[in-house]
Amino acid sequence: MATGAGVVLAAAGAQGGTDVAPQKQSGGERGRTRVSLVRTDDRTTGVKRAIDLLGINPVKGKDVLLKPNFNTADPFPGSTHNDTLTHLILQLKAMGATRITIGERSGPPDTADVLKEKGIYGLCEKLGVGLIDFESLPPEGWVRIRPEKSSWRSGFEVARPVRESPCVVTTCCLKTHGFGGVFTMSLKLSVGMTRKRNMTELHSSFLSMRKMIAEINQAYTPSLILLDGIEAFVDGGPGRGTRKKADVILAGTDRIAIDAVGVAILKELGSNNAIMGKRIFAQEQISRAVELGLGASRPQDIELVTDEGEGKEYASRLTKVLEEG
């Protein structure tokens, strides 16, 4: 595992065995899932406001594995903004997290190069958090997930620290994906938890790619999700694209709900045909995730909560977009 001076790496785990079943998702009747929405261009206060609005504390007393969007080192929203990551870490500490460890696998670039270019080694040392470069894990640091009725030929490999973490927190961006994913938010973020050699099958499976992305999410359940939508890519992506200001930060615990609201924001901003021409819950990442029982199954399952007038007016507009599809 690559590291910078003074950065403490969390243990990757050395247990044997590679084949495990996907985590079971809760079934049965669900209540409405809350997604907080803050209208802001200020990450310093926006991150805290978005999390506080949820009225939960899933990290207190727990070791947290924090997964950002560092597929590449491209400027935000091509990758997680370092200020967002910093303020999220500070908020998790304030909420009583016992220990925080960043985990990531970039690609196509080497993860160590991306982390270096983004200044993450220094950030981790400054903030006193751990760092795991998933790409440098040994063979026993991976577990193979073999879901039933999967689009993957023989399953996929997920970093063992993800499977063994008592609390996974993720932070994603708001953007389209110009290479088959259509959009990349919280569901797509999970691709960076898989082994790089799995990418050949994913990227060559154009007809099944969106379903395969959703299926990776059976490997874990996030405790908290933060989406930084201060700027968005409304076309192109994931590294570079057409930018628009959205001035919004979302938080929640439901990947489907976060992504559905994110796609609604892209529709409200005006996006490409792949976004504008399909109903939100008909997008294949979302529809497959619904089939797998990973979260909200329809727009009416999502409750947008906000804390001020401008946010309430915007939430009302987005609710209409969600319901109209």
Buried (B, 14 or more C-beta within 10 A) or exposed (E): BBBBEEBEBBEBBEEEEEEBEBEEEEEEEEEEBBBBBBBBEBBEEBBBBBBBBBEBBBBEEBBBBBBBBBBBBBEBBBBBBBBBBBBBBBBBBEBEBEBBBBBBBBBEBBBBEBBBBBEBBBBBBEBEBBBBBBBBBEEBBBBBBEBEEBBBEEBBBBBBBBBBBEBBBBBBBBBBBBEBBBBBBBBBBBBBBBBBEBBEBBBEBEEBBBBBBBBBBBBBBBBBBBBBBBBBBBBBBBBBBBBBEBBBBBBBBBBBBBBBBBBBBBBBBEBBEBBEEBBBBEBBBBBBBBEBBBBBBEBEBBBBBBBEEEBBEBBEEBBEBBEEB
